[in-house]
């Protein structure tokens, strides 16, 4: 048996605390220290019985952890991760990988040049449900993918916006929420060649969008749509439909992704696959529904177990910094398309 991996946590906010709840259940890893300048962090570290540091650089120097989870504010992700890489410490970096593509390119280069791995926390890719859906798509069970419909519509309570930065530019549903869905679309359907988009802040009037509609053309020729709003009293979103996070009331009968191809269709998260009895049949014939199955598991826990393997050099990251950068490039293309009214192509990362 290998000794438990000593993992430090930078940032003890909501996501940091979620990581800790899973980390404390793993035999192959343990929390060794936390870094967070916030006033609540001292009490949290005392409760968890680990050393507390107000800055991560002191932690890296004095504790010398085997690996680090970075869960501090978005605008600090890249600079913090770069400090970890310079210290030779593998990083699990919460999404988004960064705020601007230029800074993320620096992170991609640093990981490549140092050989120190970065796993980006697009944790939904680790969900066994998504793994099964990807297997179905890539096995050809749907035939040639034709269209993809993605829905993310719910209503955030007004108290969500009591935190000032959530009302500011860059903190809207694109970078905070839809980045998850766009990452899964890339994971399931392949790279995106071109986007068109319209965004609006009409409901709340904040400096960021509360509604967005995106059209996507994939490299394989499939066409997709993503309709999002965090101001809608509606049941269609991964949060409400998947049951992945128990803090959200589950609408288990509602889909949020609909994938259709020449030989079948798939609803997610239900994993209901629709197809004809014989290949090539058409609309005069009844569609058959097959309930696909998978072995369930908690995505954040599975991500942590994967990170332990990544930090030990046993496997490559499922979501590398370069991979996550392509999702951020897609976000930037959507913003440009919404601002200009023109179709835009995501900028290459490498």
Backbone torsions as a table, in degrees:
resi	resn	phi	psi	omega
1	UNK	NA	130.4	175.8
2	UNK	-76.5	147.7	175.9
3	UNK	-65.0	151.9	180.0
4	UNK	-58.2	139.7	177.0
5	UNK	-69.4	129.8	-179.6
6	UNK	-85.6	107.7	-175.7
7	UNK	-110.8	129.2	174.3
8	UNK	-98.1	152.5	-179.0
9	UNK	-118.8	121.3	177.4
10	UNK	-105.9	106.9	-176.2
11	UNK	105.0	114.3	-177.4
12	UNK	-115.7	33.2	173.8
13	UNK	-77.6	-153.9	-174.9
14	UNK	-56.3	-52.6	-177.2
15	UNK	-69.3	-37.8	178.0
16	UNK	-59.8	-41.0	179.8
17	UNK	-70.2	-34.2	174.9
18	UNK	-63.6	-42.4	177.7
19	UNK	-60.5	-41.8	-178.6
20	UNK	-62.8	-40.3	-178.6
21	UNK	-59.3	-33.5	177.0
22	UNK	-84.4	-38.1	-177.4
23	UNK	-60.6	-38.1	-176.3
24	UNK	-70.0	-11.6	178.9
25	UNK	-96.0	-4.6	-176.3
26	UNK	-90.2	134.2	176.1
27	UNK	-78.6	-26.0	-173.7
28	UNK	-87.9	2.0	-179.3
29	UNK	-153.1	159.2	175.3
30	UNK	-148.5	151.5	175.9
31	UNK	-76.6	131.6	-178.3
32	UNK	-112.6	-19.1	-179.3
33	UNK	-174.5	162.6	174.3
34	UNK	-132.2	152.4	174.2
35	UNK	-131.6	127.0	179.5
36	UNK	-169.2	128.1	-178.3
37	UNK	-79.2	-7.4	-176.5
38	UNK	-66.7	153.5	-176.5
39	UNK	-66.2	-27.4	-178.4
40	UNK	-79.2	-14.5	-171.6
41	UNK	-67.2	-32.8	-179.9
42	UNK	-62.1	-44.9	-179.7
43	UNK	-67.4	-38.3	179.2
44	UNK	-63.4	-45.4	179.3
45	UNK	-62.0	-39.9	178.2
46	UNK	-63.7	-41.5	178.5
47	UNK	-63.2	-38.7	-179.0
48	UNK	-84.7	-6.3	176.3
49	UNK	61.7	47.3	175.8
50	UNK	-134.5	158.4	177.8
51	UNK	-63.8	147.4	177.2
52	UNK	-114.7	140.6	174.7
53	UNK	-130.2	143.1	179.0
54	UNK	-80.3	-19.7	177.0
55	UNK	-135.3	147.7	-173.4
56	UNK	-73.8	-26.5	-178.9
57	UNK	-66.3	-37.9	175.8
58	UNK	-65.6	-41.1	177.5
59	UNK	-58.4	-49.1	-178.6
60	UNK	-60.0	-38.4	-176.3
61	UNK	-74.1	-40.6	-173.2
62	UNK	-90.9	-34.4	-175.8
63	UNK	-92.6	-32.3	-176.8
64	UNK	49.7	62.9	-177.8
65	UNK	-68.7	161.4	175.8
66	UNK	-76.3	-28.2	-177.6
67	UNK	-160.1	164.1	-176.5
68	UNK	-137.7	140.1	167.9
69	UNK	-103.3	123.9	179.9
70	UNK	-104.4	114.0	-178.1
71	UNK	-135.2	40.2	178.0
72	UNK	-92.8	-175.9	-177.7
73	UNK	-57.2	150.5	-173.9
74	UNK	-51.4	-42.6	-174.3
75	UNK	-72.5	-6.1	177.5
76	UNK	-105.1	-3.7	-173.9
77	UNK	-56.8	-52.6	-173.4
78	UNK	-68.0	-47.5	-177.9
79	UNK	-62.0	-38.5	178.9
80	UNK	-67.6	-44.8	179.6
81	UNK	-62.7	-38.5	178.3
82	UNK	-62.3	-39.2	177.0
83	UNK	-63.1	-38.9	179.1
84	UNK	-66.1	-43.9	179.3
85	UNK	-63.3	-39.3	178.7
86	UNK	-62.5	-28.5	177.5
87	UNK	-87.6	0.1	179.3
88	UNK	77.0	25.0	-174.2
89	UNK	-108.8	121.0	176.8
90	UNK	-60.0	149.1	-171.0
91	UNK	-128.0	132.2	161.2
92	UNK	-99.7	108.9	-172.9
93	UNK	-105.5	119.7	178.7
94	UNK	-58.6	152.2	174.8
95	UNK	-76.4	154.7	-5.8
96	UNK	-72.6	156.2	-178.6
97	UNK	-59.0	-27.5	176.9
98	UNK	-172.0	-178.3	-179.0
99	UNK	-98.8	-34.9	-179.2
100	UNK	-124.7	144.3	-175.4
101	UNK	-65.0	-34.3	-179.0
102	UNK	-61.1	-42.9	-179.7
103	UNK	-69.3	-33.6	-179.6
104	UNK	-69.4	-34.0	175.0
105	UNK	-58.7	-37.2	177.7
106	UNK	-64.0	-40.1	178.5
107	UNK	-66.4	-42.6	178.0
108	UNK	-58.6	-45.3	-179.9
109	UNK	-65.2	-40.0	-179.1
110	UNK	-65.2	-41.5	178.5
111	UNK	-65.0	-40.3	178.9
112	UNK	-65.9	-44.8	-173.9
113	UNK	-73.8	-35.4	-178.7
114	UNK	-86.4	-22.2	-175.3
115	UNK	77.0	7.8	178.6
116	UNK	-89.5	124.8	-172.8
117	UNK	-77.5	150.3	172.2
118	UNK	-124.7	124.6	172.0
119	UNK	-106.8	123.0	-178.6
120	UNK	-95.1	139.0	-169.7
121	UNK	-79.7	50.3	167.0
122	UNK	-81.9	74.9	-165.9
123	UNK	-66.2	-21.3	-177.1
124	UNK	-63.6	-24.4	176.9
125	UNK	-62.7	-23.5	-178.9
126	UNK	-84.7	-8.3	179.9
127	UNK	-67.8	126.0	-179.7
128	UNK	-57.5	-27.7	175.9
129	UNK	-61.3	-45.6	179.7
130	UNK	-68.4	-37.9	178.0
131	UNK	-60.1	-40.8	178.5
132	UNK	-69.0	-41.1	178.4
133	UNK	-60.8	-43.4	179.7
134	UNK	-64.4	-39.5	178.4
135	UNK	-60.4	-41.9	179.5
136	UNK	-64.3	-45.9	-178.3
137	UNK	-63.8	-46.9	-174.6
138	UNK	-76.7	-17.1	176.8
139	UNK	-81.0	-10.2	-177.4
140	UNK	88.8	11.3	-179.0
141	UNK	-61.5	-26.2	178.1
142	UNK	-96.8	0.7	-174.3
143	UNK	75.2	-145.9	176.6
144	UNK	-80.2	120.9	-178.4
145	UNK	-63.0	131.8	-177.0
146	UNK	-114.0	-51.4	-177.8
147	UNK	-140.0	151.5	178.6
148	UNK	-134.0	127.2	178.8
149	UNK	-115.4	123.0	-178.2
150	UNK	-122.4	131.4	-178.8
151	UNK	-121.7	131.5	172.6
152	UNK	-140.1	90.2	-175.0
153	UNK	-136.7	114.5	176.8
154	UNK	-154.4	-179.5	179.6
155	UNK	-124.1	118.5	173.6
156	UNK	-78.3	140.1	176.9
157	UNK	-67.1	153.6	-178.8
158	UNK	-61.3	-27.8	179.1
159	UNK	-63.6	-23.3	177.5
160	UNK	-56.5	-33.3	-174.3
161	UNK	-92.8	9.0	174.8
162	UNK	-66.5	-25.7	175.8
163	UNK	-77.9	118.2	-169.1
164	UNK	-55.3	-41.4	-174.3
165	UNK	-64.4	-20.5	179.6
166	UNK	-74.0	-9.3	176.8
167	UNK	-101.0	-0.8	-172.8
168	UNK	-97.4	163.5	179.3
169	UNK	-57.3	138.4	179.5
170	UNK	92.8	-14.1	-177.7
171	UNK	-103.6	14.6	-179.0
172	UNK	-76.4	-172.0	-173.3
173	UNK	-69.0	-20.8	179.2
174	UNK	-62.9	-57.7	-175.3
175	UNK	-79.1	-27.8	-176.8
176	UNK	-86.0	-40.0	-171.6
177	UNK	-119.2	-55.9	-173.5
178	UNK	-66.9	-17.1	175.9
179	UNK	-59.4	-33.2	175.7
180	UNK	-62.5	-47.6	-177.3
181	UNK	-67.5	-39.2	178.2
182	UNK	-65.8	-37.2	177.0
183	UNK	-64.4	-41.2	178.6
184	UNK	-67.8	-35.7	176.7
185	UNK	-62.3	-41.7	175.9
186	UNK	-63.1	-42.2	-177.9
187	UNK	-65.3	-40.0	-176.7
188	UNK	-84.5	-40.1	-166.8
189	UNK	-113.1	-10.6	-179.0
190	UNK	103.4	-179.4	-176.0
191	UNK	-70.7	154.2	-179.4
192	UNK	-99.3	129.1	-178.1
193	UNK	-87.3	-36.1	-171.5
194	UNK	-156.9	147.4	177.8
195	UNK	-133.8	153.7	166.5
196	UNK	-130.1	150.5	-173.3
197	UNK	-157.2	151.2	169.4
198	UNK	-132.3	132.4	175.0
199	UNK	-125.9	160.2	-178.1
200	UNK	-150.6	146.9	171.8
201	UNK	-118.4	28.4	-170.8
202	UNK	-63.0	-33.5	-173.6
203	UNK	-72.1	-50.5	-174.6
204	UNK	-103.5	-25.7	179.3
205	UNK	75.6	16.3	177.2
206	UNK	-75.9	177.4	-176.8
207	UNK	-78.2	1.1	176.2
208	UNK	-126.0	168.9	-174.9
209	UNK	-76.4	146.6	170.0
210	UNK	-115.3	-4.8	175.4
211	UNK	-142.8	144.7	178.7
212	UNK	-152.9	140.2	173.0
213	UNK	-127.6	127.3	-175.6
214	UNK	-126.8	134.1	171.1
215	UNK	-106.3	136.6	-176.0
216	UNK	-128.4	138.0	170.1
217	UNK	-114.9	120.8	-178.3
218	UNK	-87.1	159.1	179.2
219	UNK	-59.3	-29.7	-179.4
220	UNK	-82.6	3.1	178.0
221	UNK	95.7	-13.2	178.3
222	UNK	-65.6	150.9	177.7
223	UNK	-112.7	143.9	-178.3
224	UNK	-139.3	159.8	174.3
225	UNK	-134.0	144.9	176.2
226	UNK	-131.3	116.7	-179.7
227	UNK	-114.3	117.8	-174.6
228	UNK	-130.1	145.8	172.8
229	UNK	-159.0	134.9	173.6
230	UNK	-104.0	19.5	179.4
231	UNK	-125.6	21.4	-175.3
232	UNK	-114.9	132.8	174.7
233	UNK	-81.3	82.1	-172.7
234	UNK	-143.2	157.4	-174.4
235	UNK	-101.7	12.0	-170.0
236	UNK	-104.9	98.6	175.8
237	UNK	-169.4	156.6	177.2
238	UNK	-58.0	-42.0	-178.2
239	UNK	-57.4	-46.1	-175.2
240	UNK	-83.9	-23.5	-171.2
241	UNK	-100.4	-28.1	-170.5
242	UNK	-85.0	-26.2	-174.7
243	UNK	74.6	12.4	-176.9
244	UNK	-66.8	-38.2	-178.7
245	UNK	-118.1	116.6	-174.3
246	UNK	-67.7	-8.5	178.8
247	UNK	-72.1	-15.3	179.1
248	UNK	-103.3	132.8	177.2
249	UNK	-66.6	128.1	-171.2
250	UNK	-83.1	133.3	171.7
251	UNK	-107.1	77.3	-165.3
252	UNK	-68.8	-15.0	-178.3
253	UNK	-94.5	3.6	-174.4
254	UNK	-108.8	134.9	177.1
255	UNK	-88.3	156.7	171.8
256	UNK	-122.3	-17.2	174.2
257	UNK	-129.7	132.4	176.4
258	UNK	-126.4	111.8	-178.6
259	UNK	-107.9	128.2	-177.6
260	UNK	-127.4	140.0	178.1
261	UNK	-139.1	-178.0	-174.9
262	UNK	-68.7	-19.0	-177.7
263	UNK	-120.2	0.8	-179.8
264	UNK	172.1	177.0	-178.8
265	UNK	-141.5	157.6	-176.0
266	UNK	-139.5	130.6	173.6
267	UNK	-104.0	136.7	-179.9
268	UNK	-124.4	132.2	17.0
269	UNK	-94.6	4.9	-176.9
270	UNK	-66.2	-24.6	-174.9
271	UNK	55.5	43.2	171.5
272	UNK	-93.3	124.2	-179.1
273	UNK	-108.9	128.0	-178.1
274	UNK	-107.8	136.5	-179.7
275	UNK	-160.7	164.1	174.8
276	UNK	-85.7	160.6	177.8
277	UNK	-64.4	-34.7	-179.7
278	UNK	-125.6	143.9	178.4
279	UNK	-62.1	140.4	175.6
280	UNK	87.8	-4.7	178.7
281	UNK	-69.2	165.5	-173.9
282	UNK	-132.5	-161.2	-166.4
283	UNK	-66.8	-9.7	175.9
284	UNK	-84.0	-8.6	-179.0
285	UNK	-105.4	146.6	-179.9
286	UNK	-70.4	143.2	173.1
287	UNK	-84.0	140.0	176.1
288	UNK	-98.4	143.5	178.1
289	UNK	-110.9	129.3	177.2
290	UNK	-118.3	125.1	178.5
291	UNK	-84.1	110.9	177.9
292	UNK	-79.3	150.4	-177.2
293	UNK	-122.3	164.7	177.7
294	UNK	-158.9	161.0	175.3
295	UNK	-87.9	113.7	-174.7
296	UNK	-68.2	157.5	177.1
297	UNK	-167.9	154.7	-178.9
298	UNK	-80.8	121.9	-172.4
299	UNK	-60.5	-44.1	-177.8
300	UNK	-65.3	-38.2	178.2
301	UNK	-67.4	-44.4	178.9
302	UNK	-63.3	-36.4	177.1
303	UNK	-63.2	-42.2	178.7
304	UNK	-63.9	-41.6	177.8
305	UNK	-63.2	-39.1	175.8
306	UNK	-64.0	-40.1	-179.3
307	UNK	-62.7	-37.8	177.0
308	UNK	-59.0	-42.8	178.8
309	UNK	-67.0	-39.5	177.8
310	UNK	-62.1	-47.9	-177.4
311	UNK	-62.8	-29.9	179.6
312	UNK	-86.7	-0.1	178.0
313	UNK	77.3	19.6	-176.9
314	UNK	-87.2	-29.6	179.7
315	UNK	-141.7	160.8	173.7
316	UNK	-83.3	152.1	179.5
317	UNK	-61.0	135.0	174.2
318	UNK	-62.2	-37.1	177.0
319	UNK	-126.5	96.6	179.0
320	UNK	-77.9	171.5	176.4
321	UNK	-61.5	-39.0	179.4
322	UNK	-65.5	-39.9	178.8
323	UNK	-64.2	-48.6	179.6
324	UNK	-63.5	-32.0	178.1
325	UNK	-62.7	-33.2	178.3
326	UNK	-67.1	-32.7	174.7
327	UNK	-69.0	-40.6	177.3
328	UNK	-64.7	-37.4	176.4
329	UNK	-61.5	-34.7	177.3
330	UNK	-67.2	-40.2	175.4
331	UNK	-60.3	-44.5	-179.3
332	UNK	-65.1	-37.3	177.7
333	UNK	-65.1	-38.0	178.5
334	UNK	-65.2	-42.8	178.7
335	UNK	-63.6	-40.8	178.6
336	UNK	-65.9	-40.9	179.2
337	UNK	-64.3	-39.8	178.9
338	UNK	-67.2	-36.3	-178.0
339	UNK	-74.5	-33.4	-173.5
340	UNK	-102.3	-18.6	-174.8
341	UNK	74.9	11.5	-178.0
342	UNK	-112.2	153.2	172.2
343	UNK	-66.5	140.0	-176.6
344	UNK	-131.2	149.2	178.7
345	UNK	-106.5	131.0	177.6
346	UNK	-58.0	138.6	-179.3
347	UNK	-72.0	133.7	175.2
348	UNK	-58.8	147.4	-176.2
349	UNK	-92.7	-49.8	-176.6
350	UNK	-73.3	NA	NA
